[in-house]
Structure formats: structure tokens, C-alpha cells
Amino acid sequence: MIATFAAELWVWDARRAETWTFVSVPVEVSEDIRELTEGVQRGFGSLRVRATIGGTTWRTSIFPDSGSGCYALPVKRAVRTAEGLEPGSIAEVTVELLDV
């Protein structure tokens, strides 16, 4: 499954010394992912993906966000720097599931 969507970058303060930047996978896409991956078990409910923003492609995992019902895609600093993004920016994101 490959999905493309626009999403806003947001920050999660994991601990006082650490912050992580994410985009949320839209609800409809997240529901499709849950249906396709039913029974797949990985740590924290994560799923391996190949993600692309702009000209940058990398491998990472998406994680279920129980508060929103969506999956969250971490966007590492190198990607944000290469693509000129910061929290609050809207990014065009492509996610390809690797666990199905």
C-alpha cells in the first residue's frame, strides 16, 4: 500500500530533554492501514514504512496514536533540514507500507 497526503508537522515532547517531530497519517488512511495489517505484531504497534517528503526518502516506522486514532510518522531532523521544514509546515508525504 502506498498513500500520499498533505500533513502538518507537529512536535511531541517525549521528555524534557527530547522532542520528536511527526506528521499524522490521515484517519481514513490510518483505518486502511489497520485493516491491511491486522495481525501484524511489532513493538508498540509500529509498522515499517518507506517515507518520502520532497526529494528525501527514508525508512522508518509509523506508530499508532491512541489519542487521535491515526498513525504518527516521525520526521527526522535530516529530512526537515533537507526539505526546509519546521513544526507547523505542511508537507506532501508519501508512505509505503513494508510490512504487508
C-alpha positions as YAML, in Angstrom:
chain: A
units: angstrom
residues:
- id: 1
  name: MET
  ca: [0.00, 0.00, 0.00]
- id: 2
  name: ILE
  ca: [1.22, 3.47, -0.94]
- id: 3
  name: ALA
  ca: [-0.53, 6.59, 0.33]
- id: 4
  name: THR
  ca: [0.14, 10.25, -0.44]
- id: 5
  name: PHE
  ca: [-1.25, 13.07, 1.67]
- id: 6
  name: ALA
  ca: [-0.52, 16.58, 2.95]
- id: 7
  name: ALA
  ca: [0.07, 16.95, 6.70]
- id: 8
  name: GLU
  ca: [1.32, 19.50, 9.20]
- id: 9
  name: LEU
  ca: [4.50, 18.81, 11.16]
- id: 10
  name: TRP
  ca: [3.97, 18.81, 14.93]
- id: 11
  name: VAL
  ca: [6.19, 18.33, 17.98]
- id: 12
  name: TRP
  ca: [5.79, 15.77, 20.74]
- id: 13
  name: ASP
  ca: [7.77, 16.45, 23.91]
- id: 14
  name: ALA
  ca: [8.79, 12.93, 24.91]
- id: 15
  name: ARG
  ca: [10.88, 14.07, 27.84]
- id: 16
  name: ARG
  ca: [12.13, 17.44, 28.94]
- id: 17
  name: ALA
  ca: [15.41, 16.95, 27.08]
- id: 18
  name: GLU
  ca: [13.94, 15.31, 23.98]
- id: 19
  name: THR
  ca: [11.44, 16.39, 21.37]
- id: 20
  name: TRP
  ca: [10.26, 14.48, 18.32]
- id: 21
  name: THR
  ca: [8.69, 15.89, 15.17]
- id: 22
  name: PHE
  ca: [5.87, 13.98, 13.47]
- id: 23
  name: VAL
  ca: [3.16, 14.18, 10.86]
- id: 24
  name: SER
  ca: [-0.16, 12.43, 11.41]
- id: 25
  name: VAL
  ca: [-1.34, 9.96, 8.80]
- id: 26
  name: PRO
  ca: [-4.97, 10.94, 7.97]
- id: 27
  name: VAL
  ca: [-7.74, 9.00, 9.72]
- id: 28
  name: GLU
  ca: [-9.01, 7.34, 6.51]
- id: 29
  name: VAL
  ca: [-5.52, 6.20, 5.52]
- id: 30
  name: SER
  ca: [-4.82, 5.01, 9.07]
- id: 31
  name: GLU
  ca: [-8.03, 2.93, 9.00]
- id: 32
  name: ASP
  ca: [-6.96, 1.34, 5.70]
- id: 33
  name: ILE
  ca: [-3.53, 0.57, 7.18]
- id: 34
  name: ARG
  ca: [-5.10, -1.09, 10.25]
- id: 35
  name: GLU
  ca: [-7.28, -3.28, 8.01]
- id: 36
  name: LEU
  ca: [-4.34, -4.32, 5.81]
- id: 37
  name: THR
  ca: [-2.01, -5.08, 8.71]
- id: 38
  name: GLU
  ca: [-4.41, -6.85, 11.05]
- id: 39
  name: GLY
  ca: [-2.43, -9.50, 12.91]
- id: 40
  name: VAL
  ca: [0.99, -7.93, 12.24]
- id: 41
  name: GLN
  ca: [2.76, -7.60, 15.59]
- id: 42
  name: ARG
  ca: [5.74, -5.30, 16.16]
- id: 43
  name: GLY
  ca: [6.88, -3.29, 19.16]
- id: 44
  name: PHE
  ca: [4.50, -0.51, 20.25]
- id: 45
  name: GLY
  ca: [2.20, -1.42, 17.31]
- id: 46
  name: SER
  ca: [4.72, 0.06, 14.87]
- id: 47
  name: LEU
  ca: [4.80, -0.70, 11.14]
- id: 48
  name: ARG
  ca: [7.82, -0.35, 8.88]
- id: 49
  name: VAL
  ca: [7.45, 2.15, 6.03]
- id: 50
  name: ARG
  ca: [9.38, 3.90, 3.30]
- id: 51
  name: ALA
  ca: [8.54, 7.60, 3.56]
- id: 52
  name: THR
  ca: [9.13, 10.41, 1.09]
- id: 53
  name: ILE
  ca: [8.87, 14.15, 1.60]
- id: 54
  name: GLY
  ca: [10.02, 16.28, -1.32]
- id: 55
  name: GLY
  ca: [13.22, 14.77, -2.68]
- id: 56
  name: THR
  ca: [14.05, 12.86, 0.51]
- id: 57
  name: THR
  ca: [13.18, 9.19, 1.01]
- id: 58
  name: TRP
  ca: [13.99, 7.21, 4.15]
- id: 59
  name: ARG
  ca: [12.96, 4.06, 6.00]
- id: 60
  name: THR
  ca: [11.31, 4.39, 9.40]
- id: 61
  name: SER
  ca: [8.24, 3.18, 11.28]
- id: 62
  name: ILE
  ca: [4.82, 4.63, 11.91]
- id: 63
  name: PHE
  ca: [3.25, 4.34, 15.36]
- id: 64
  name: PRO
  ca: [-0.40, 4.27, 16.43]
- id: 65
  name: ASP
  ca: [-1.53, 7.41, 18.27]
- id: 66
  name: SER
  ca: [-4.34, 6.30, 20.57]
- id: 67
  name: GLY
  ca: [-5.44, 9.89, 21.18]
- id: 68
  name: SER
  ca: [-6.18, 10.70, 17.53]
- id: 69
  name: GLY
  ca: [-6.79, 7.24, 16.08]
- id: 70
  name: CYS
  ca: [-4.15, 7.99, 13.45]
- id: 71
  name: TYR
  ca: [-0.65, 6.69, 12.86]
- id: 72
  name: ALA
  ca: [2.21, 9.10, 13.56]
- id: 73
  name: LEU
  ca: [5.22, 9.30, 11.22]
- id: 74
  name: PRO
  ca: [8.44, 10.64, 12.77]
- id: 75
  name: VAL
  ca: [10.24, 13.16, 10.56]
- id: 76
  name: LYS
  ca: [13.91, 13.21, 11.46]
- id: 77
  name: ARG
  ca: [15.99, 16.37, 11.57]
- id: 78
  name: ALA
  ca: [17.97, 15.49, 8.42]
- id: 79
  name: VAL
  ca: [14.73, 15.33, 6.41]
- id: 80
  name: ARG
  ca: [13.40, 18.58, 7.89]
- id: 81
  name: THR
  ca: [16.69, 20.33, 7.14]
- id: 82
  name: ALA
  ca: [16.96, 18.97, 3.59]
- id: 83
  name: GLU
  ca: [13.37, 19.97, 2.79]
- id: 84
  name: GLY
  ca: [13.34, 23.30, 4.68]
- id: 85
  name: LEU
  ca: [10.58, 22.21, 7.06]
- id: 86
  name: GLU
  ca: [9.84, 23.11, 10.67]
- id: 87
  name: PRO
  ca: [6.93, 22.41, 13.03]
- id: 88
  name: GLY
  ca: [3.80, 23.97, 11.57]
- id: 89
  name: SER
  ca: [4.96, 23.45, 7.96]
- id: 90
  name: ILE
  ca: [2.69, 21.49, 5.64]
- id: 91
  name: ALA
  ca: [4.46, 18.65, 3.86]
- id: 92
  name: GLU
  ca: [3.41, 16.43, 0.96]
- id: 93
  name: VAL
  ca: [4.09, 12.94, 2.31]
- id: 94
  name: THR
  ca: [4.18, 9.53, 0.63]
- id: 95
  name: VAL
  ca: [4.17, 6.45, 2.84]
- id: 96
  name: GLU
  ca: [4.69, 2.90, 1.54]
- id: 97
  name: LEU
  ca: [3.97, 0.03, 3.93]
- id: 98
  name: LEU
  ca: [6.77, -2.52, 4.07]
- id: 99
  name: ASP
  ca: [5.12, -5.00, 6.50]
- id: 100
  name: VAL
  ca: [2.45, -6.29, 4.10]
...
